[in-house]
Amino acid sequence: MQYTDHSIRTLYDAAGQARQIQAVEKGFISLLADHIDLPFVPMQSL
């Protein structure tokens, strides 16, 4: 997801499952979720 000054980035493993969710704002990365074990569907909006 991309917004004016920040973005939400989802990192996937080799099987295509989400493993980490990050918020990126002005070059700084904040970890929102890590080691996700369940199937994850990206959010359409906040």
N, C-alpha and C positions, 0 to 999 in steps of 0.2 A: 504494500500500500504506500502511496506517495501523497504527501500533503505539501503545503507551501514551504515549510521550513523543517520538516522532519519526515521520517518514514518508518514503517514497521517492516522488518525483514524476517523471513522465516527460512531457516536452514534445514535441509533435508538430508537423510542418510541415503545410502546406495539403493535401498528398497523403495525410496520415494516417500517415506514417512517423516513427518515433521519431528525434529529433534531439539530445536532451539528457536526461540522467538526473541528478537532484539528490537529496541527502539533506537533510531539513529537521529540525533538532533545536533546540527551545527558541528558535525564531525565526531561527536561523542556518542559512544555506544552504551546503552543500558540493557542489561539482560532482564527480560521479562519472564521467561520460562526456559528451563533446561531439563534434559533427560526426559522428554515427553515419551511415554510408553503407549499411549492410546492413539488410535487414528485421529487425526486433527483436520478439520475443515477450516480453511481461512475465513475470517470474518468479512462480511460484505461492508460493514460500517461500524463505527464506534458509537 
